[in-house]
């Protein structure tokens, strides 16, 4: 008998295949946070969590297995991050909305998430009071971001802003950002290559790009920068 993938919760066997409720897949690598989010969502009679996943590969498997109506994704996952997972989800299920709920500042990640195919971004410390509103708007076909970010994006569009990018971090590609995060979490080159399923040579290339973009002289400088940057992002 096959063992069930970690982080997966199957619906009761007696449950009908079709449901009037909105079926949601939760993707987060913290079991307690998934449990809290599940409890919050299922207080609403119109929502049900059909499955959970703690990594990108399991999430894609659950999408194929349960065809959820919507997926809620965290950015920080055990393997591929939530941005890359969102891209994969849009290939697997192009019409399924994806809401990113993350501890990371929306100033840094929200636009990346939207470019990847998400239709909403919500910070975790706001999720308790705003998650239901976000889901309702997304299911009505709208894009959900905070009023603050919406105003910022609107100003940029109206003013055709051309001034310098505020942070050099904004110049990094999604994959470069992912490598920087992993370096900041203590992973070495080989471990990063294994986790992202890329060659060591490719990760070395990303490290060189990061050093150039961040104006750093050595690999040690890059690691120190990555660690300090990750500490600065630790909101919870």
Residue frames as qw, qx, qy, qz and C-alpha x, y, z in Angstrom:
[[0.000, 0.887, 0.461, 0.000, 0.00, 0.00, 0.00],
 [0.415, 0.513, -0.036, 0.751, 1.39, 3.41, -1.00],
 [0.341, -0.502, -0.439, 0.662, 2.20, 5.81, 1.83],
 [0.155, 0.916, 0.359, 0.085, 0.53, 9.19, 1.59],
 [0.469, 0.478, -0.097, 0.736, 2.73, 12.16, 0.64],
 [0.342, -0.370, -0.478, 0.719, 3.63, 14.44, 3.58],
 [0.057, 0.251, 0.061, -0.964, 1.43, 17.47, 4.07],
 [0.330, -0.119, -0.638, -0.686, -1.53, 15.92, 2.26],
 [0.348, 0.155, 0.713, -0.589, -5.02, 15.64, 3.71],
 [0.104, -0.187, -0.814, -0.540, -7.57, 13.76, 1.66],
 [0.525, -0.177, 0.038, -0.832, -11.30, 14.55, 1.81],
 [0.604, -0.058, 0.707, -0.363, -13.56, 11.92, 3.38],
 [0.130, -0.027, 0.897, 0.422, -14.13, 8.95, 1.07],
 [0.182, 0.579, 0.786, -0.114, -17.86, 9.47, 1.37],
 [0.072, 0.634, 0.039, -0.769, -17.63, 13.07, 0.12],
 [0.683, 0.640, 0.350, -0.035, -19.17, 13.69, -3.31],
 [0.645, 0.111, 0.279, 0.702, -16.82, 14.42, -6.18],
 [0.101, 0.538, 0.237, 0.802, -18.60, 17.67, -6.94],
 [0.299, -0.529, -0.574, 0.549, -19.36, 20.24, -4.28],
 [0.080, 0.905, 0.325, 0.264, -21.21, 23.53, -4.19],
 [0.470, -0.822, 0.078, 0.312, -18.41, 24.81, -1.96],
 [0.405, 0.832, -0.374, 0.062, -15.23, 26.44, -3.24],
 [0.957, -0.183, -0.020, 0.223, -12.52, 23.77, -2.97],
 [0.038, 0.935, -0.336, 0.106, -9.19, 25.17, -1.78],
 [0.886, 0.073, -0.260, 0.377, -5.67, 23.73, -1.79],
 [0.351, -0.920, 0.174, 0.001, -3.40, 25.05, 0.99],
 [0.824, 0.312, -0.219, 0.420, 0.36, 25.12, 0.34],
 [0.202, -0.853, 0.336, -0.345, 2.55, 25.98, 3.33],
 [0.656, 0.232, -0.679, 0.234, 5.46, 24.11, 4.92],
 [0.079, -0.226, 0.653, -0.719, 4.33, 24.89, 8.50],
 [0.273, -0.339, -0.893, -0.118, 1.69, 22.39, 9.71],
 [0.121, -0.516, -0.590, 0.609, 0.42, 24.70, 12.46],
 [0.135, 0.362, -0.127, -0.914, -0.08, 27.57, 10.03],
 [0.284, -0.077, -0.774, -0.560, -1.92, 25.28, 7.62],
 [0.232, -0.423, -0.853, 0.198, -4.12, 24.10, 10.49],
 [0.023, -0.503, -0.344, 0.793, -4.92, 27.66, 11.50],
 [0.212, 0.238, -0.404, -0.858, -5.68, 28.72, 7.94],
 [0.262, -0.203, -0.893, -0.303, -7.87, 25.66, 7.42],
 [0.145, -0.504, -0.734, 0.431, -9.87, 26.41, 10.57],
 [0.062, 0.447, 0.062, -0.890, -10.28, 30.04, 9.50],
 [0.250, 0.119, -0.612, -0.741, -11.49, 29.13, 6.01],
 [0.314, -0.251, -0.894, -0.197, -13.85, 26.38, 7.09],
 [0.058, 0.386, 0.560, -0.730, -15.68, 28.72, 9.45],
 [0.402, 0.369, -0.178, -0.819, -17.26, 29.91, 6.20],
 [0.736, 0.182, 0.615, -0.217, -19.82, 27.36, 4.93],
 [0.685, 0.700, -0.015, -0.204, -18.98, 28.20, 1.30],
 [0.288, 0.714, -0.638, 0.024, -15.32, 27.12, 1.56],
 [0.943, -0.282, 0.174, -0.021, -13.71, 23.73, 2.07],
 [0.047, -0.706, 0.685, 0.172, -10.03, 22.72, 2.10],
 [0.944, 0.212, -0.104, -0.229, -9.85, 19.71, -0.22],
 [0.908, 0.067, -0.157, 0.381, -6.10, 19.09, 0.26],
 [0.290, -0.919, 0.233, 0.130, -2.90, 20.44, 1.80],
 [0.856, 0.340, -0.116, 0.371, 0.73, 20.37, 0.66],
 [0.510, -0.787, 0.088, 0.335, 4.05, 21.36, 2.22],
 [0.383, -0.394, 0.523, 0.652, 6.12, 21.62, -0.99],
 [0.389, 0.483, -0.311, -0.720, 5.84, 22.47, -4.68],
 [0.227, 0.138, -0.911, -0.316, 5.99, 18.85, -5.97],
 [0.046, 0.332, 0.893, -0.300, 3.21, 17.75, -3.59],
 [0.285, 0.518, 0.224, -0.775, 1.16, 20.83, -4.49],
 [0.368, 0.358, -0.560, -0.651, 1.30, 20.01, -8.20],
 [0.154, -0.054, -0.985, -0.051, 0.35, 16.41, -7.40],
 [0.130, 0.427, 0.712, -0.542, -2.65, 17.58, -5.39],
 [0.352, 0.464, -0.109, -0.805, -3.81, 19.87, -8.20],
 [0.352, 0.184, -0.797, -0.454, -3.81, 16.93, -10.59],
 [0.153, -0.163, -0.960, 0.171, -5.57, 14.69, -8.06],
 [0.002, -0.549, -0.697, 0.462, -8.26, 16.98, -6.62],
 [0.179, 0.494, 0.439, 0.729, -8.64, 19.83, -9.19],
 [0.183, -0.562, -0.493, 0.638, -9.20, 22.56, -6.56],
 [0.229, 0.876, 0.391, 0.166, -11.05, 25.74, -7.46],
 [0.036, 0.934, -0.205, 0.292, -8.35, 27.93, -5.91],
 [0.826, -0.071, -0.339, 0.444, -4.90, 27.54, -4.36],
 [0.277, -0.946, 0.130, -0.112, -3.38, 29.52, -1.49],
 [0.841, 0.256, -0.220, 0.422, 0.43, 29.51, -1.66],
 [0.483, -0.819, 0.102, 0.293, 3.15, 30.58, 0.78],
 [0.413, 0.833, -0.367, -0.007, 6.37, 32.03, -0.67],
 [0.066, -0.597, 0.783, -0.165, 8.80, 30.15, 1.60],
 [0.960, -0.006, -0.034, -0.279, 8.61, 26.43, 0.89],
 [0.784, -0.415, 0.429, 0.172, 10.91, 23.46, 1.39],
 [0.658, 0.110, 0.503, 0.550, 11.98, 23.23, -2.25],
 [0.207, 0.413, 0.382, 0.800, 10.93, 25.56, -5.06],
 [0.020, 0.231, 0.418, -0.878, 9.59, 28.81, -3.63],
 [0.349, 0.575, 0.640, -0.373, 6.03, 30.06, -4.01],
 [0.287, 0.682, -0.214, -0.638, 6.82, 32.31, -6.97],
 [0.137, 0.323, -0.851, -0.390, 8.19, 29.43, -9.03],
 [0.206, 0.253, 0.930, -0.171, 5.37, 27.18, -7.84],
 [0.383, 0.624, 0.306, -0.608, 2.82, 29.75, -9.00],
 [0.303, 0.532, -0.547, -0.571, 4.33, 29.61, -12.49],
 [0.039, 0.087, -0.988, -0.123, 4.05, 25.82, -12.41],
 [0.282, 0.414, 0.748, -0.435, 0.45, 25.96, -11.19],
 [0.409, 0.626, 0.004, -0.664, -0.52, 28.27, -14.05],
 [0.268, 0.354, -0.791, -0.422, 0.91, 25.74, -16.52],
 [0.011, 0.092, 0.988, -0.124, -0.85, 22.84, -14.78],
 [0.039, 0.670, 0.734, -0.103, -4.19, 24.61, -14.27],
 [0.252, 0.244, 0.182, 0.919, -4.27, 27.89, -16.24],
 [0.300, -0.584, -0.352, -0.667, -7.76, 28.90, -15.08],
 [0.650, -0.541, -0.492, 0.206, -7.24, 28.20, -11.37],
 [0.055, -0.905, 0.128, -0.403, -6.73, 31.40, -9.32],
 [0.729, -0.073, -0.437, 0.522, -3.68, 31.53, -7.03],
 [0.279, -0.917, 0.019, -0.285, -3.53, 33.71, -3.90],
 [0.612, 0.245, -0.502, 0.560, -0.09, 34.21, -2.35],
 [0.535, -0.813, -0.056, -0.221, -0.16, 34.64, 1.44],
 [0.751, 0.238, -0.338, 0.515, 3.28, 35.36, 2.84],
 [0.538, -0.699, -0.192, 0.429, 5.24, 36.74, 5.78],
 [0.510, -0.034, 0.227, 0.829, 7.38, 38.67, 3.28],
 [0.080, 0.569, 0.137, -0.807, 6.80, 42.36, 2.63],
 [0.589, 0.645, 0.487, -0.029, 4.47, 43.01, -0.29],
 [0.136, 0.906, -0.233, -0.327, 6.78, 45.78, -1.49],
 [0.194, -0.531, 0.779, 0.271, 9.31, 43.08, -2.36],
 [0.253, -0.011, 0.956, 0.150, 7.22, 40.15, -3.54],
 [0.495, 0.510, 0.519, -0.475, 3.70, 41.17, -4.55],
 [0.483, 0.687, -0.240, -0.487, 4.50, 42.35, -8.06],
 [0.062, 0.389, -0.901, -0.184, 6.71, 39.29, -8.62],
 [0.358, 0.183, 0.880, -0.255, 3.82, 37.08, -7.55],
 [0.534, 0.633, 0.261, -0.495, 1.40, 38.84, -9.92],
 [0.338, 0.642, -0.554, -0.408, 3.87, 38.57, -12.81],
 [0.097, -0.216, 0.971, 0.024, 4.17, 34.85, -12.06],
 [0.348, -0.233, -0.760, -0.496, 0.40, 34.46, -12.49],
 [0.147, -0.386, -0.755, 0.509, -1.06, 34.99, -9.00],
 [0.083, -0.651, -0.448, -0.607, -4.23, 37.07, -8.76],
 [0.449, -0.837, -0.067, -0.307, -3.67, 38.27, -5.22],
 [0.540, 0.234, -0.555, 0.587, -1.09, 38.87, -2.51],
 [0.550, -0.743, -0.111, -0.364, -1.82, 39.07, 1.21],
 [0.195, 0.505, -0.687, 0.485, 0.62, 39.38, 4.09],
 [0.520, -0.225, -0.818, 0.098, 0.18, 36.74, 6.81],
 [0.142, -0.202, -0.569, 0.785, -0.21, 39.21, 9.66],
 [0.381, 0.143, -0.013, -0.913, -3.28, 40.58, 7.84],
 [0.302, -0.035, -0.873, -0.381, -4.69, 37.22, 6.76],
 [0.046, -0.309, -0.858, 0.408, -6.92, 36.69, 9.79],
 [0.214, 0.578, 0.381, -0.689, -9.04, 39.74, 9.04],
 [0.343, 0.599, -0.259, -0.676, -8.72, 39.99, 5.25],
 [0.197, -0.155, 0.921, 0.299, -8.43, 36.46, 3.83],
 [0.366, 0.506, 0.772, -0.122, -12.17, 36.03, 3.26],
 [0.272, 0.836, 0.061, -0.472, -12.43, 39.42, 1.54],
 [0.030, -0.566, 0.673, 0.475, -9.44, 38.54, -0.63],
 [0.280, 0.082, 0.941, 0.169, -10.94, 35.20, -1.65],
 [0.370, 0.674, 0.572, -0.285, -14.35, 36.71, -2.42],
 [0.221, 0.812, -0.183, -0.509, -12.81, 39.37, -4.66],
 [0.104, -0.396, 0.825, 0.390, -10.62, 36.84, -6.45],
 [0.318, 0.275, 0.907, 0.028, -13.58, 34.52, -7.06],
 [0.347, 0.796, 0.351, -0.351, -15.44, 37.50, -8.55],
 [0.712, 0.537, 0.218, 0.397, -12.61, 37.87, -11.07],
 [0.019, -0.978, 0.141, -0.150, -10.77, 40.75, -9.41],
 [0.651, 0.291, -0.465, 0.524, -7.10, 41.08, -8.42],
 [0.563, -0.805, -0.175, -0.060, -6.51, 41.50, -4.69],
 [0.569, 0.176, -0.350, 0.723, -3.64, 43.54, -3.21],
 [0.281, -0.580, -0.469, 0.604, -3.57, 45.97, -0.30],
 [0.186, 0.944, 0.272, -0.008, -4.86, 49.50, -0.83],
 [0.317, -0.806, 0.306, 0.396, -1.35, 50.79, -0.16],
 [0.475, -0.167, 0.695, 0.513, 0.21, 48.68, -2.91],
 [0.400, 0.652, 0.615, 0.192, -2.67, 49.36, -5.29],
 [0.036, 0.978, 0.082, -0.189, -2.11, 53.10, -4.90],
 [0.385, -0.619, 0.505, 0.463, 1.63, 52.73, -5.43],
 [0.490, 0.136, 0.747, 0.428, 1.14, 50.71, -8.62],
 [0.285, 0.827, 0.482, 0.058, -1.47, 53.18, -9.89],
 [0.121, -0.920, 0.142, 0.345, 0.86, 56.14, -9.30],
 [0.452, -0.354, 0.649, 0.499, 3.61, 54.35, -11.17],
 [0.440, 0.439, 0.713, 0.324, 1.31, 53.73, -14.12],
 [0.147, 0.929, 0.335, -0.050, -0.16, 57.25, -14.23],
 [0.161, -0.914, 0.239, 0.286, 3.16, 59.03, -13.80],
 [0.845, 0.484, -0.166, 0.155, 5.13, 56.66, -16.06],
 [0.503, -0.816, 0.276, 0.078, 7.73, 56.68, -13.33],
 [0.786, 0.517, -0.244, 0.235, 11.31, 56.53, -14.58],
 [0.211, -0.823, 0.458, -0.261, 13.32, 57.32, -11.47],
 [0.260, 0.415, -0.860, 0.142, 15.92, 54.92, -10.11],
 [0.754, -0.302, -0.570, -0.127, 14.79, 51.66, -8.57],
 [0.466, -0.784, 0.207, -0.354, 14.70, 52.14, -4.83],
 [0.690, -0.476, 0.545, -0.026, 16.37, 48.84, -3.97],
 [0.198, 0.504, -0.774, -0.327, 18.94, 46.81, -5.88],
 [0.394, 0.049, 0.898, -0.189, 16.97, 43.73, -4.80],
 [0.601, 0.569, 0.281, -0.485, 14.31, 44.79, -7.32],
 [0.384, 0.651, -0.527, -0.389, 16.80, 44.13, -10.13],
 [0.243, -0.257, 0.935, -0.003, 17.13, 40.43, -9.27],
 [0.551, -0.019, -0.642, -0.533, 15.31, 37.81, -11.30],
 [0.821, -0.368, 0.022, -0.437, 12.95, 35.44, -9.49],
 [0.942, 0.030, -0.276, 0.188, 15.54, 32.65, -9.65],
 [0.390, 0.443, -0.410, 0.695, 18.34, 34.93, -8.39],
 [0.451, -0.520, 0.223, -0.691, 16.09, 35.92, -5.51],
 [0.949, -0.212, -0.127, -0.197, 15.50, 32.24, -4.75],
 [0.782, 0.212, -0.371, 0.453, 19.23, 31.51, -4.68],
 [0.054, 0.528, -0.350, 0.772, 19.83, 34.52, -2.43],
 [0.712, -0.453, 0.075, -0.532, 17.16, 33.27, -0.02],
 [0.974, -0.084, -0.203, 0.054, 18.70, 29.81, 0.14],
 [0.540, 0.383, -0.394, 0.638, 22.18, 31.24, 0.71],
 [0.224, -0.530, 0.274, -0.770, 20.74, 33.34, 3.52],
 [0.858, -0.334, 0.038, -0.387, 19.20, 30.22, 5.04],
 [0.503, -0.588, 0.633, 0.007, 22.60, 28.53, 5.22],
 [0.913, 0.277, 0.297, 0.026, 22.54, 26.35, 2.09],
 [0.345, -0.504, 0.544, 0.575, 25.79, 25.83, 0.16],
 [0.345, 0.439, -0.482, -0.675, 26.10, 25.68, -3.62],
 [0.197, 0.049, -0.957, -0.207, 25.67, 21.90, -3.91],
 [0.111, 0.375, 0.811, -0.434, 22.68, 21.88, -1.56],
 [0.346, 0.538, 0.081, -0.764, 21.03, 24.68, -3.55],
 [0.309, 0.320, -0.709, -0.547, 21.67, 22.83, -6.80],
 [0.088, -0.128, -0.987, 0.044, 20.10, 19.69, -5.36],
 [0.183, 0.466, 0.622, -0.601, 17.10, 21.54, -3.95],
 [0.394, 0.609, -0.027, -0.688, 16.39, 23.46, -7.16],
 [0.819, 0.246, 0.506, 0.112, 17.28, 20.48, -9.37],
 [0.430, 0.887, -0.171, -0.012, 19.89, 22.51, -11.23],
 [0.841, 0.208, -0.248, 0.433, 23.58, 21.87, -11.89],
 [0.566, -0.594, -0.111, 0.561, 26.30, 23.17, -9.57],
 [0.396, 0.080, 0.316, 0.858, 27.65, 25.12, -12.55],
 [0.083, -0.673, -0.484, -0.554, 24.30, 26.87, -12.97],
 [0.499, -0.805, -0.297, 0.125, 24.18, 27.85, -9.29],
 [0.575, -0.314, 0.090, 0.750, 27.76, 29.14, -9.53],
 [0.215, 0.380, 0.414, 0.799, 26.59, 31.27, -12.45],
 [0.301, -0.805, -0.421, -0.288, 23.69, 32.67, -10.40],
 [0.610, -0.635, -0.155, 0.447, 26.10, 33.45, -7.57],
 [0.460, -0.029, 0.231, 0.857, 28.32, 35.39, -9.96],
 [0.019, -0.610, -0.456, -0.647, 25.33, 37.35, -11.25],
 [0.484, -0.796, -0.364, 0.020, 24.34, 38.15, -7.67],
 [0.599, -0.420, -0.021, 0.681, 27.81, 39.41, -6.81],
 [0.280, 0.231, 0.338, 0.868, 27.78, 41.72, -9.83],
 [0.206, -0.685, -0.473, -0.514, 24.27, 43.07, -9.20],
 [0.576, -0.776, -0.253, 0.052, 24.86, 43.53, -5.47],
 [0.252, 0.838, -0.338, 0.346, 28.36, 44.97, -6.00],
 [0.773, -0.558, 0.296, -0.050, 30.02, 42.34, -3.80],
 [0.172, 0.737, -0.640, -0.133, 33.62, 41.24, -4.18],
 [0.106, 0.291, -0.950, 0.047, 33.66, 37.65, -2.95],
 [0.555, -0.269, -0.738, -0.274, 31.52, 34.61, -2.29],
 [0.374, -0.297, -0.668, 0.570, 31.94, 35.17, 1.44],
 [0.098, 0.117, 0.102, -0.983, 30.63, 38.73, 1.04],
 [0.477, -0.137, -0.538, -0.681, 27.62, 37.34, -0.82],
 [0.530, -0.312, -0.783, 0.094, 26.84, 34.82, 1.92],
 [0.209, -0.267, -0.485, 0.806, 27.12, 37.50, 4.62],
 [0.255, 0.029, -0.169, -0.952, 24.85, 39.80, 2.60],
 [0.525, -0.209, -0.696, -0.442, 22.32, 37.01, 2.08],
 [0.440, -0.328, -0.748, 0.373, 22.22, 36.15, 5.80],
 [0.058, -0.253, -0.299, 0.918, 21.77, 39.78, 6.82],
 [0.344, -0.032, -0.378, -0.859, 19.11, 40.31, 4.16],
 [0.520, -0.294, -0.777, -0.198, 17.14, 37.27, 5.30],
 [0.304, -0.338, -0.626, 0.634, 17.31, 38.50, 8.91],
 [0.105, 0.153, 0.031, -0.982, 15.91, 41.84, 7.75],
 [0.467, -0.102, -0.557, -0.678, 12.99, 40.00, 6.13],
 [0.337, -0.215, -0.891, 0.217, 12.13, 38.00, 9.25],
 [0.341, -0.425, -0.074, -0.835, 8.80, 39.57, 10.13],
 [0.818, -0.417, -0.057, -0.392, 7.61, 36.67, 12.29]]
